[in-house]
């Protein structure tokens, strides 16, 4: 794996670990974690792949959102979990 691709992977891994810890301790995944990760993912996708990369990032966000939104609506999880998977999709 090339070094450039290790940076986004490391960021996503650290964000997931932090989110897991805060979710276990406080039962909350904070926006101050998920939203910057999502934004940085989209910025990374755009910087590496241009508009095609950005569109793939947006599709990843949408996939992550729609994969969990049903469970959120049914009361099975919080909105932070939905936003975290959307950020991972970016």
trRosetta pair geometry for C-beta under 8 A, 3 or more apart (Angstrom, degrees):
i j d omega theta_ij theta_ji phi_ij phi_ji
1 5 5.5 -108 180 79 98 119
1 6 6.1 115 122 -64 117 89
1 9 7.8 -7 166 1 150 157
2 5 5.3 84 66 12 81 101
2 6 7.4 -138 102 -15 43 90
3 6 5.5 -53 -154 23 40 118
3 7 7.5 47 154 -28 66 92
4 7 6.4 -44 -167 14 38 111
4 48 7.7 139 152 -107 129 123
5 8 6.6 -52 -159 39 47 100
5 9 6.3 46 148 -17 71 114
6 9 5.5 -63 -147 45 35 114
6 10 5.9 39 156 -25 70 108
7 10 5.9 -55 -147 34 26 110
7 11 6.5 26 155 -18 62 105
8 11 5.5 -52 -146 36 36 113
8 12 6.3 34 157 -17 68 105
8 41 6.9 97 -150 -114 117 73
8 44 5.4 131 -87 163 126 166
9 12 5.9 -55 -147 38 29 108
9 13 6.2 30 154 -19 64 109
10 13 5.7 -55 -144 38 30 112
10 14 6.2 28 158 -16 65 107
11 14 6.0 -56 -147 38 28 107
11 15 6.2 27 155 -18 63 109
11 37 6.7 168 150 -131 105 92
11 40 6.7 -101 162 109 156 139
12 15 5.7 -55 -145 38 30 112
12 16 6.3 30 156 -20 65 106
12 37 7.0 112 -102 -168 59 122
12 41 7.6 66 -77 -87 104 117
12 87 7.8 172 -122 127 85 89
12 88 5.6 95 -154 -125 116 75
13 16 5.8 -55 -147 36 29 110
13 17 6.4 27 155 -17 64 106
14 17 5.8 -56 -147 38 32 110
14 18 6.2 30 155 -17 66 107
15 18 5.8 -55 -145 39 30 109
15 19 6.1 30 155 -19 65 109
15 33 6.0 148 -150 175 91 101
15 34 7.6 116 -178 -95 123 48
15 37 4.6 63 -116 -95 162 149
15 84 7.5 178 142 -146 106 92
15 87 6.8 -105 142 122 152 134
15 88 7.8 -167 90 -77 124 81
16 19 5.7 -54 -143 39 30 112
16 20 6.2 34 155 -23 64 105
16 84 7.3 111 -107 179 67 118
16 88 6.9 52 -73 -88 110 122
17 20 5.7 -50 -146 33 30 112
17 21 6.5 30 155 -18 63 105
18 21 5.8 -55 -151 36 32 111
18 22 6.4 21 157 -10 67 107
18 33 5.9 -160 107 -133 125 142
19 22 6.1 -58 -142 43 30 103
19 23 5.9 31 158 -21 66 112
19 29 4.7 25 -153 -131 99 108
19 30 8.0 -144 -111 29 75 68
19 33 5.9 175 -76 122 88 149
19 34 7.2 71 -96 -69 128 90
19 80 7.5 -178 -151 153 109 110
19 84 5.1 106 -155 -120 163 141
20 23 5.7 -58 -143 39 26 112
20 24 6.3 25 158 -18 63 107
21 24 5.9 -58 -149 36 27 108
21 25 6.2 10 160 -5 65 113
22 25 5.9 -62 -138 47 32 101
22 26 5.4 -26 -178 35 72 111
22 28 6.2 -64 147 81 101 69
22 29 6.3 122 89 -106 114 47
22 30 6.2 -54 144 -9 162 99
22 33 7.5 178 23 -12 151 154
23 26 7.3 -66 -108 61 16 71
23 27 6.4 38 -166 -126 54 26
23 28 6.7 -155 -104 56 53 22
23 29 5.3 -2 -72 -62 102 86
23 80 7.4 -172 -91 103 102 130
23 81 7.5 75 -114 -77 141 92
24 27 7.9 13 -152 -67 6 51
27 78 7.5 125 159 -28 78 143
28 78 6.9 -80 -119 114 53 172
28 80 6.1 105 -174 -7 55 161
29 33 6.8 -99 179 65 76 126
29 34 6.2 66 144 -44 106 123
29 78 6.7 163 23 87 94 122
29 80 2.9 161 63 148 93 125
29 81 5.9 129 12 -61 144 50
29 83 7.0 -179 107 64 120 101
29 84 5.2 -61 168 -45 155 125
30 33 4.9 90 74 6 88 100
30 34 7.1 179 94 -1 46 90
30 80 6.7 20 -27 -129 16 134
31 34 5.8 -65 -132 48 38 99
31 35 5.1 25 179 -14 78 117
31 80 7.3 -111 -57 -109 60 91
31 83 7.0 -20 -108 124 69 165
32 35 7.2 -31 -104 37 16 102
32 36 7.2 10 178 -3 45 113
33 36 7.1 -80 -162 41 20 98
33 37 6.5 10 158 -13 61 117
33 84 7.7 5 108 -99 108 94
34 37 5.8 -65 -150 39 30 110
34 38 6.2 30 157 -21 68 108
34 80 6.4 -173 -25 -156 146 73
34 83 4.2 77 149 127 154 109
34 84 5.1 -96 -107 -80 117 59
34 86 7.5 64 179 63 115 94
34 87 4.8 -149 -162 -31 73 143
35 38 5.6 -52 -145 35 32 112
35 39 6.3 30 157 -16 66 106
35 83 7.1 -28 -61 176 67 130
35 87 7.5 -109 -75 -87 17 123
36 39 5.6 -54 -142 40 34 110
36 40 6.0 31 160 -17 68 108
37 40 5.9 -55 -142 41 28 107
37 41 6.3 34 154 -24 62 106
37 84 8.0 28 69 -135 143 60
37 87 4.1 60 97 179 107 131
37 88 7.8 2 138 -62 128 49
37 90 7.4 145 132 56 72 126
38 41 5.7 -55 -150 33 28 114
38 42 6.6 24 155 -14 63 105
38 61 6.5 77 -153 -111 109 115
38 83 7.2 -78 -43 -179 139 84
38 86 6.0 10 -107 115 127 92
38 87 3.9 -92 -64 -107 81 80
38 90 4.9 125 -147 -9 59 153
39 42 5.9 -57 -151 37 32 108
39 43 6.3 31 152 -18 66 108
39 90 7.9 5 -24 160 12 166
40 43 5.5 -52 -142 39 35 113
40 44 6.1 40 155 -22 66 104
40 90 7.9 112 73 115 53 132
41 44 5.7 -53 -147 36 29 112
41 45 6.3 30 154 -19 64 105
41 57 5.9 164 134 -149 89 117
41 60 7.6 -107 148 92 133 136
41 61 7.9 149 94 -67 129 98
41 87 6.3 150 -1 -172 140 62
41 88 8.0 168 -86 -134 159 10
41 89 7.8 108 141 86 157 44
41 90 2.9 109 101 115 135 105
42 45 5.7 -50 -145 35 32 112
42 46 6.4 31 155 -17 64 105
42 54 6.4 52 -170 -138 82 78
42 57 4.6 146 -113 139 62 144
42 58 7.0 59 -120 -64 111 68
42 61 7.3 0 -72 -44 109 132
42 90 5.1 -61 -49 -161 72 122
43 46 5.8 -56 -149 38 31 110
43 47 6.2 26 155 -18 66 109
44 47 5.8 -58 -143 38 30 107
44 48 6.2 14 163 -8 66 111
44 57 7.7 143 70 -95 76 140
45 48 6.3 -64 -143 44 25 100
45 49 5.8 -34 179 36 65 112
45 53 4.1 -175 168 154 72 93
45 54 5.4 137 110 -87 105 39
45 56 6.0 -151 -163 73 131 92
45 57 3.4 -172 32 -49 166 127
45 60 8.0 -173 -77 22 154 133
45 90 6.8 -121 -16 176 130 72
46 49 7.1 -80 -121 61 17 70
46 50 6.7 17 -164 -149 56 13
46 51 7.4 24 -132 -83 82 33
46 53 5.7 177 -88 90 23 108
46 54 4.1 36 -86 -71 86 104
46 57 7.2 -67 -38 14 72 146
47 53 7.7 -85 47 97 35 151
48 53 5.3 160 78 -131 78 162
49 52 5.1 -97 156 83 106 85
49 53 2.0 133 63 -55 110 113
49 54 7.1 -162 83 -14 96 55
49 56 6.6 1 89 27 160 126
50 53 5.7 109 45 15 42 101
50 54 7.1 -80 126 -3 34 97
51 54 5.4 -51 -144 38 36 114
51 55 6.3 38 155 -20 67 102
52 55 5.8 -53 -148 35 30 109
52 56 6.6 31 151 -18 63 104
53 56 5.6 -54 -150 36 33 111
53 57 6.4 36 150 -20 65 104
54 57 5.5 -52 -150 35 34 114
54 58 6.4 34 152 -18 66 103
55 58 5.6 -50 -146 36 35 111
55 59 6.4 38 152 -19 64 103
56 59 5.6 -51 -148 37 33 113
56 60 6.4 39 150 -22 63 103
57 60 5.5 -52 -151 33 33 115
57 61 6.6 36 150 -19 65 100
57 89 7.9 124 -165 128 51 72
57 90 4.8 37 -169 -155 94 67
58 61 5.5 -47 -150 33 36 114
58 62 6.4 34 152 -16 65 105
58 90 7.9 30 -74 -114 30 80
59 62 5.7 -54 -146 40 33 111
59 63 6.2 37 154 -22 66 105
59 89 7.9 -123 108 164 50 114
60 63 5.6 -51 -143 35 30 112
60 64 6.4 29 157 -15 63 106
60 86 8.0 122 126 -163 70 50
60 88 7.9 -122 163 107 111 52
60 89 3.3 176 159 162 80 82
60 90 5.4 168 93 -77 119 24
61 64 6.0 -58 -150 39 28 109
61 65 6.2 28 153 -20 64 109
61 86 4.7 42 -155 -172 69 90
61 87 7.7 34 -113 -75 85 27
61 89 5.1 169 -73 92 28 116
61 90 5.0 34 -66 -71 93 86
62 65 5.5 -54 -145 37 32 113
62 66 6.1 17 163 -7 68 110
62 86 7.8 57 -52 -131 17 96
62 89 7.5 -135 39 132 39 151
63 66 6.3 -62 -140 45 25 99
63 67 6.0 34 158 -31 63 109
63 89 5.2 176 65 -139 93 143
64 67 5.8 -52 -143 27 26 116
64 68 7.1 -10 169 9 59 108
64 82 7.6 132 141 -176 83 55
64 85 3.8 -176 -168 131 101 81
64 86 3.9 176 95 -87 121 39
64 87 7.3 -126 120 23 165 36
64 88 6.0 148 -109 61 145 83
64 89 3.3 -142 -26 -18 119 132
64 90 7.8 -64 12 -23 143 66
65 68 7.1 -94 -165 47 23 84
65 69 5.8 29 161 -46 69 113
65 82 6.1 55 -134 174 57 98
65 85 7.4 173 -62 91 32 98
65 86 4.6 40 -59 -89 80 115
65 89 7.7 -96 -14 32 68 152
66 69 5.7 -38 -121 13 35 117
67 85 6.2 -109 68 143 118 146
68 71 5.3 -56 -164 41 66 112
68 72 6.1 67 140 -24 84 101
68 77 6.7 -55 -176 69 113 141
68 81 6.1 -134 172 120 152 96
68 82 4.5 -162 96 -106 119 75
68 85 5.3 120 -7 37 137 150
69 72 5.4 -54 -150 37 38 114
69 73 6.2 39 154 -21 70 104
69 82 5.8 76 -82 -134 60 135
70 73 5.8 -54 -148 36 31 110
70 74 6.3 23 155 -12 65 110
71 74 5.8 -58 -143 43 31 108
71 76 4.2 -74 -173 65 87 122
71 77 5.1 32 128 18 111 109
72 75 7.8 51 177 -65 30 18
72 76 7.2 -86 -70 54 24 74
72 77 5.6 -63 -85 75 66 82
72 78 7.0 15 -124 153 96 11
72 79 5.9 79 -148 -87 138 56
72 81 7.2 -177 -79 66 103 102
72 82 5.1 -25 -47 -47 144 132
77 81 4.4 -57 161 47 127 150
77 82 7.2 140 106 -40 115 82
78 81 5.5 112 64 0 70 96
78 82 7.7 -130 110 2 48 88
79 82 5.4 -53 -156 36 46 114
79 83 6.2 42 149 -17 74 105
80 83 5.6 -56 -145 41 34 109
80 84 6.1 40 153 -25 67 103
81 84 5.6 -49 -145 32 31 114
81 85 6.7 26 157 -13 63 102
82 85 6.2 -57 -153 37 29 104
82 86 6.5 31 149 -19 63 108
83 86 5.4 -52 -146 37 36 116
83 87 6.3 39 152 -23 66 102
84 87 5.6 -52 -149 34 32 112
84 88 6.5 32 151 -18 64 103
85 88 5.5 -48 -145 36 37 113
85 89 6.3 43 151 -24 64 103
86 89 5.5 -53 -152 33 32 116
86 90 6.9 42 148 -29 62 96
87 90 5.6 -43 -156 19 37 115
